[in-house]
Amino acid sequence: MLVGLPPHYNQNREQMYHDRCNKPVRVPIRSGVVKDLLDGLLQINPEVRLGSSKGITEVKEHPFFKDINWESLKAREP
């Protein structure tokens, strides 16, 4: 994502799909807020994934999006 390759990238597609479902994602980013967002979104277990308890509201409330005015953004839709 923010690092140039998808998580678990592998030229062997079968291995990549296996890893995607079974291995935790290693986030090579040091920024606490970005790392926290990616760690939350890329959890293997959907019950603990960011957004699992309050849906999109939980994602929108993450500190990474603190400067986003969601109402203004929604008003810009065609």
GULOMI-488064 format. One record per residue: residue in one letter; y, x negated, z of N, C-alpha, C, CB in turn. Coordinates in steps of 0.02 Angstrom, whole numbers, plus 32768, in hexadecimal, padded with zeros to 4 digits. Each point is the difference from the previous one (the first is absolute). Glycine has a CB too. Example, Ala and Ser with C-alpha at 12.3 -4.5 7.8 and 13.67 -1.06 7.14 Angstrom:
<atoms>
a7EE47D6C8186803B802D8000803C7FD380007FC5805F803Es80707FB37F9E803B7FD680038037802780257FE07FC57F94
</atoms>
This chain:
<atoms>
m7FC57FD68000803B802A8000803E7FD480007FC2805B803Cl80577F947FFC803D7FD880047FF27FB67FF4802E8052804Fv7F937F9B7FA67FF07FBA7FF77FE87FF07FBA7FE37FFC8077g801980347F5C7FF07FF37FBB7FBA80127FE980507FA8800Al7F83806480247FBC80147FEE7FEA803A802C7FE47F8A7FDBp7FF080A1800C7FE78036802A7FD37FE480378006804F7F9Fp7FF37FD680987FD47FE980357FB97FF67FE68046803D8055h7F997F8E7FC27FBB7FF17FED7FF67FF37FB67FDD80458060y80567FA37F7E7FF97FF47FB87FC57FD07FF3807C80137FEFn7F5D80007FDF7FC77FD77FEC7FF280107FB77FCF7FFC8077q80237FD27F607FF0800F7FBA7FC080287FF9803A7F967FDFn7F9B806580527FC38027800080118044801E7FB57F99800Br8050809B7FCB8016804280177FD2801D8036803180137F90e7F8F7FE580687FD1801A8031800D7FE280457FAA80117FA5q80617FAE805D800F7FDE803F80438018801C7FBD7F9C7FDBm8074806C7FF98042801780167FFB8045801F80367FBB7FA6y7FA58073803B7FF98044801C7FDA7FFD8043800180317F8Bh7FCC7FA580797FDB7FF9803E802E7FE780377F957FE97FC0d80917FE28032802D7FE480318035803280157FED7F907FCFr802C8097800380348031800E7FE980338034802C7FF17F8Cc7F95802180707FE48032802E7FE67FE280427FE280437F9Cn80137F7D80667FDD7FE3803980237FC880247F9D80217FC6k80957FC2801D80227FC780208047801280137FB97FB17FBEp805E8039807C8046800B8011802D7FD67FD17FE180188079v805B80007F7C802F7FDE7FD580257FCA8028800D80687FB7r7FF67F5D802D80277FCA801E804580027FE07F987FB88016v809B80548011804480057FE780247FBD80098004807C801Bp80097F607FAE801F7FBE8005804C800180057F9F7FD57FC1i807B805C806280498007800880107FF7804A8009804F7F9Br802C7F8F807380107FF180458030803180207FEE7F8B7FE5s803880997FF380308030801B7FDB80368028804F7FEB7FA0g7FC4801E809E7FDE8030802B800180467FE6801E7FB9805Dv801B805F7F89800580457FE97FD6800B7FC1807480078032v7F917FCC7F9F7FD980077FC27FB67FFA800E805F7FD17FBEk7F8E7FFE806A7FBA7FF680127FE5803E802480137F848008d8014809780267FEA803B80257FF6803C7FD1803D7FD68065l7FF180337F6B7FFA80377FD07FC07FF87FD7807D800A7FFBl7F797FBB7FE87FC57FF57FD67FC08004802880447FB87FB6d7FBB802C80867FC58005802A7FF0804A800E801A7F908035g801980987FD87FF58046800E7FE780277FC480587FF88055l7FC47FFA7F707FED80257FC47FBB7FEB7FE58079800B7FE5l7F737FB8802A7FC37FE57FE37FC57FFF803080477FBC7FB6q7FBC806C807E7FC88005802E7FC3801D7FDD8050800E8061i7F757FD57FAA7FC3801A7FE27FF08045801D7FD57F8A7FEFn8032807C80527FF0803F8022803980317FF77FB97FC38055p803C80747F858036802F7FF3801A8023803F7FD080117F90e800A7FEF80A580168021803E80367FD880247F8F8033800Av80777F8D7FE880347FD7802080357FE87FCF7FAB7FDC8054r804E80377F6D802F7FEC7FCC80448020800C7FA27FF37FAEl80937FE980418044801A8007800680417FD8802F7F8B8011g7FE680A98010800680417FDF7FC88030801480397FC87FA2s7F94801E80807FC7802A8010800F803480377FB77FA17FDFs807A8051804B800D80308036803780327FEF7FDB7FA88050k805B80417F8F8037802D7FF0800F80037FB580307FE78070g7FA180027F67800980027FB8803A7FD57FE87FD180728002i804F7FA47FC980367FD97FE1803A7FF480317FDF80307F91t802A7FFD809E80357FF780327FF77FBF8026800B807C800Ae7FB77F7580087FF27FC2802480127FC37FD67FA4803A803Fv804D7FC97F8180107FC87FD3804C7FFA7FF97F9380107FC1k808F8027803580497FFF7FF780247FE8803F7FF4805D7FAFe7FEE7FAC808B801F7FEA803F7FF37FB780107FF380748029h7FE67F6A7FAE7FF27FBA800C80417FD87FFA7F89800D7FD5p80817FC08054803E7FD87FFE800F7FE17FBC7FEC7FE88077f7FE3800C7F5F800C7FE57FBD8030802D7FD97F8E7FCA8001f806F8077800B802880307FDA803E801780277F9880267FC7k807C7FB5806D80368017802B8043800C7FDC7FC87FC2805Ad8044801B7F6F804080087FDD7FFD80347FC880187F89801Bi7FAF80987FDD7FF980337FCC801A804280197F9C7FC47FD0n8092805A800B80178044800F7FD5802F7FD5807A7FD9801Cw7F53804280037FCE80287FDB801F803F7FE17FA87FD4804Ce8088804B7FD78020803D7FE580297FEF7FC2800480328074s80217F977F8E80287FEB7FC77FD27FEF7FC580597FD4804Dl7F7180097FC27FD07FEF7FCC7FE1803E7FE07FE87F96803Ck8008809B7FED7FE3803F7FE7803280257FD47FB780088067a80887FF57FAC803580237FDA80097FE27FBA8039801C806Cr7FB27FA67F8A80087FDF7FBF7FCA80147FCF80357FA0803Ae7F9780837FDC7FCA80147FD3801B802F7FCA7FAC7FF3805Dp803A80057F668017802C7FC97FEA8048800A7FFC7F9F7FB4
</atoms>
